[in-house]
Amino acid sequence: MVENASVDQIEQLKIKIQEVDGVANVVFDSTSTSYYHDNNGLLKVFFENGDYAEETTNAIANIRTVCEEYEVALGGSAVEATTSRNAIGSEMAIILLIAVAIVLLILLLTSRSWLEPLVYLIVIGCAIVLNMGTNLILGEISFITESISTIMLIALEMDYCIVLCSRFREEQEKGLAPVEAMKKALSGSFLAIIASSLTVIAGLVALMFMDFTIGFDIGAVLAKGVF
């Protein structure tokens, strides 16, 4: 909606918006009061891609730039999706920092070494990066899944690191050298970790059978991450 603008101004604005990458069509009818009334004009913008596509998000940002000289209000499902995406993205970054700080504090209180929590976070960080990279095989994932997967994987995977390190300490206390202690720890904790992870993966795979397709998205990404 363009406020306090003449028909000629809105027609020119229509042409500029039409040229924005990702915009399929712009509709404006100056002869209809549904489109122009009391110096207020309504432009209906149709995009080439879906509401949640990155191309649509970029197109909306470019439309705002094109309209910066006018008084405008943007609405519609694509704008709502972009607003939600930006809000979730900024909030999840803060939530992630809080989650990491809490996990780090718990690990510092329960670990025998100051470096142990750092090792845990490096291992989990590598797993998260690998999982994000391999999301390419799924084609496209929801921005909601992308936002929550990091925190969820920290919660789901941290146990495996703790089990392995605890077993490693037990073997070291028996007098074994670090390499031998780790070999024993790996063989001794393997079945417990596999059993635990398969249980988690089974629960995540079950999500993939939801009618609501976000379930398939979240289940597939997190099951792959745990694996």
N, C-alpha and C positions, 0 to 999 in steps of 0.2 A: 504494500500500500504506500503510495507516494502522496504526501500531503503538501498543500499549497503550491501546486504546480499547474502550468497551462497544458493544454493538449499537445502542443508542439514539443514542450519539454519532455513530456512523458513518451511521446513517439520517438524522440531522439534517445531517451534512456532505454527504450525497448530494443532499439537497434544495437546499442552497446552491450546490453545483457545477452542478446542473441549471439553475439560474437564471443562470449565467454566459453572457454573449453569446458565440456561436460554438459552444456545446455542444449537440449534438443529443440525446444520451441518456446516462444513467448507469445502469449495471447493478450491483446488489448483492443477493445472496441469503444471508440470515443462517442459513438452514437447511442450507446446503451447506458442507462443510469446505473446498471449493475457494475459497470466498469469505470464510469466517470461521473462524479456528482460533487457539487460544491468545492471545486478545485482539488478534489481528492481522486487519484486514479489507482485502479487495481490492475496489477500485472500478474497474470498466471504463468508461472515458469515451470516447464517440464524438463526433467533431466534425462540424460542418456543412460544413466546407471541407477541402481537402487538407492534407497534412502540412506543406507549404511555404508555405501561404497566410498572409498577415499576420494575418488574423482568428484563425487557429489559434494563432499565436505569442502574440497578445494574450490569447487565452483561457487558454493555459497559464500566463501571468504572473498572470492574475486568479485562477486555481485555486490557485497558490502562496500568494497573499494570503489567500484564503479558508481555506487549511489551515495558516496560520502558527502557530496555537495547538496544533497536533498534530505528532507525529513522523511524517513522511511520506517516502516515496521514490517518485519518479515515473520511469516507464520507458515504452518504446514508440517506434515510429517517429516520431511527431509530436514527442516530447520530444527525440529524437536530432537531428531536423532543426532544431529551434529552437536547440539547443546548438551545432550546427555553424554555423548561420547567425550566431549571436552571436560565436562564436570567429573565424570568417572575417572578419566585419565589423571587429572590433577589430584583428586582425592586418594586414588590408589597409591600414588607415589608417597604421600604422607603416611598412609596406612602401612605401606611396606616398610618404611623407616621405623615406625613404631613397633611393628612385628619383629623386625630384625633386632632392635634394641632390647625388647623383652626376652627374645630367645637367647641373645648374647648374655644378658644378665643371669638367666637361669643356668646357662652352661658354665658361666664363670663361677657360680656358687656351687655347682655340682662336680666340676672337673678337677682333676689333680694337677693339671698343668695350665699355665696361662695361654699357651699356644694351641691347646686342644680345641677351644671354640673357634679359633681362626681356621684350623684345618677343616672342621665341620662345615663352616660357611663357604670355604673355597670349593670343597667337594660338591655341596648342594648347588653353589653358584654355577659350576661347570655343568651339572645335570640340567639346570634350568636353561642355560644357554643352548645346550644340545637339543633340548626339547623344543625351544622356540625356533631353532633352525630347521628341525625336522618337521615342523608344522607345514612346510611347503608341500609335503606329500598329501596333505589334506585339501590342498587347493586354497580355500579361503576359510578363515575362522572368524567367529563373532568377536567384536571388540570387547564384549563383556568377558568372554572366555580368556582373551589375551590379557585382560586387566587382572583377573583373579587367579590365573594359573600359577603365577610366581609365588604368591602367599600360600596357596593350597599345597604346592609341592614342598615348600619349606616344612609345612606341618606334617605332610604325609611321609616324607623321606628322611627326616632327621633321626628317627628311631633306628634306622639301619646303621647309620654311622655310629651311634651311641652303642648299639649292641656289639658291633665289630671292635670298637676301641676298648670296651669293657672286657671283652674276651681276650684281647691283646694284652691288657694289663695283667689279667689272671695268669696268662702263659709266661709273662716276664717274671712274675713273682715266683714261678717255679724254677727260675734260674736260667731260662732259655735266652739266647741272644735275640736281638730285635728281629732279624730276618726270619729265624726259626719260629719265634713267637708269633709273627704275623702269619706264617704258613699254617701254624696250628690254629690260630684264631679264625682264619678264612675257612678252613675245613670244618672247624667246630661250630661256627655260627651260620654256615651256608644254608643248612636245612631250615633253621629258624627264620632266617631272613626271607628265603624263598616262600615259605609257608605264609608268613605275614604279608609279603608283597602280593602274592597270588590272591589272598583274601581281599585286599584293597582293590586290586585290579578287577576282580569279579564284581565288586560293588559298583565300580565306575563303569564297567561294561553294561551293567544293568540299567544305568542312566541312559545309555544310548538307545534304549527301546521306548523311551518316553514319546508320547505324541507331540509334545512341545519340542521342536527341533533343537532348541538350545541344549537340551539334555544330551543329544548325540554329540554335539560340538564339545561340551565340557567333558563328557565321559571319554571321548576318543583322545582328546589332548592330554588329560590327566593320566589315563591308563597308559598311554605311550610314555609319558614322563616318568611314572613309577617304574615301568619296565626298563 
